[in-house]
Structures are given as C-alpha cells and as structure tokens.
Amino acid sequence: MTDMPPPQAVDYSGRPLTEGDTVAFLTVDPVGLCEGRIRIIGPNDLCIDTGQHLVTFSAARGYMGIGVIHPLGGKAEPRPIPDGAQQYPQVALQPPAEGA
C-alpha cells in the first residue's frame, strides 16, 4: 500500500489549509466567531480542535465555490482555486500571531 499525500484543502479565498493551521469559523447557535487549529484534513472534511470541542466541516469541490459577490462601492475578483482542491467556504485562515 502506497502512502497517499493528504488532500489539498483551501479556505473560501483559495488560500491553502494545512494541518496545524490556526483558523477562524462562524458558529450558528449561538452565533459567534471561534478559533481553533486544524487537526485532520480528510478527503471530504476537516476537523478543527478548539480545545473544548472537535468541530468538523464538509468540503465542496473548488469549482463549486461561492458565486460572484458585489461589494458596495468596490469590486471583487475571484481567486483561482487549484485543480482538485476541496474548498471550505466556512473557514478562514488566520495570520500567525506576532512573535510566534
């Protein structure tokens, strides 16, 4: 059996996600902004460890991403999604903390 590379995962903006990344995500009940580290990236989902909970998100194929947005007073251009990428529109990659 050959080791398979982990599936490619990107956030809603097309930035690559990797295990150990710090990410933010929205909760619905209650509504809130949460943060955690990606623990596992599977073929169709990823698992985020918040310290108190393990949260899973399902992926969509990169080409099934969010449609065109029309910001007030601005313009939007889609970022290219790598071929074969799994896209997680609910998750945003956070910049590394200063001094980390």
C-alpha positions as CSV (number, residue, x, y, z in Angstrom):
1,M,0.0,0.0,0.0
2,T,1.4,3.4,-1.0
3,D,1.2,6.4,1.2
4,M,-1.2,8.9,-0.3
5,P,-0.5,12.7,0.1
6,P,-3.1,14.5,2.2
7,P,-5.9,16.0,0.1
8,Q,-5.4,19.6,-0.9
9,A,-7.7,21.9,1.1
10,V,-8.3,25.7,0.6
11,D,-10.3,28.2,2.5
12,Y,-13.0,30.4,1.0
13,S,-10.4,32.7,-0.6
14,G,-8.4,30.0,-2.1
15,R,-5.5,30.0,0.4
16,P,-4.1,26.5,1.2
17,L,-5.0,25.0,4.6
18,T,-2.7,22.5,6.3
19,E,-2.9,20.5,9.5
20,G,-1.8,22.7,12.4
21,D,-3.0,26.0,10.9
22,T,-4.9,28.3,13.1
23,V,-8.3,29.1,11.6
24,A,-11.5,31.1,12.4
25,F,-15.0,29.9,11.8
26,L,-18.5,31.1,12.5
27,T,-21.0,29.2,14.7
28,V,-24.7,29.4,14.3
29,D,-26.2,28.5,17.7
30,P,-25.1,30.6,19.5
31,V,-23.8,33.0,16.8
32,G,-20.1,33.6,17.3
33,L,-16.6,33.7,15.9
34,C,-14.5,30.8,17.0
35,E,-10.9,29.9,16.5
36,G,-9.0,26.6,16.5
37,R,-6.3,24.5,14.9
38,I,-6.8,22.1,12.1
39,R,-6.3,18.7,13.4
40,I,-7.2,16.4,10.5
41,I,-7.8,17.1,6.8
42,G,-9.7,14.2,5.2
43,P,-10.8,13.6,1.6
44,N,-14.2,15.3,2.2
45,D,-14.0,17.0,5.6
46,L,-11.7,18.6,8.1
47,C,-11.6,18.6,11.9
48,I,-10.8,21.7,13.9
49,D,-9.7,21.4,17.6
50,T,-10.9,24.4,19.6
51,G,-9.5,23.0,22.9
52,Q,-13.0,22.3,24.2
53,H,-14.6,20.8,21.1
54,L,-13.7,19.0,17.9
55,V,-15.6,20.6,15.0
56,T,-16.0,19.1,11.5
57,F,-16.7,20.9,8.2
58,S,-17.7,19.3,4.9
59,A,-15.9,20.3,1.7
60,A,-17.2,21.3,-1.7
61,R,-15.2,20.8,-4.9
62,G,-13.2,24.0,-5.6
63,Y,-15.2,24.8,-8.8
64,M,-18.5,24.8,-6.7
65,G,-17.4,27.8,-4.7
66,I,-19.2,30.9,-3.8
67,G,-20.7,32.9,-6.6
68,V,-19.8,36.4,-7.7
69,I,-20.2,39.0,-4.9
70,H,-21.0,42.7,-5.5
71,P,-19.5,44.7,-2.6
72,L,-20.9,48.2,-2.0
73,G,-18.6,50.7,-3.7
74,G,-16.0,48.2,-4.7
75,K,-15.3,45.3,-7.0
76,A,-14.4,41.6,-6.4
77,E,-12.3,39.3,-8.4
78,P,-12.3,35.5,-7.7
79,R,-9.0,33.9,-6.7
80,P,-8.1,30.8,-8.7
81,I,-8.7,27.5,-6.9
82,P,-6.2,24.8,-7.6
83,D,-7.5,21.9,-9.7
84,G,-8.8,19.1,-7.5
85,A,-8.9,21.2,-4.4
86,Q,-11.5,20.8,-1.7
87,Q,-12.9,24.1,-0.6
88,Y,-14.1,25.0,2.8
89,P,-16.1,28.3,2.5
90,Q,-16.9,28.4,6.2
91,V,-13.3,28.6,7.3
92,A,-10.8,31.4,7.2
93,L,-7.0,31.1,7.6
94,Q,-5.6,33.3,10.3
95,P,-2.3,35.1,10.1
96,P,0.3,33.8,12.5
97,A,0.5,35.7,15.8
98,E,3.3,38.2,16.1
99,G,6.3,36.7,18.0
100,A,5.0,33.1,17.4
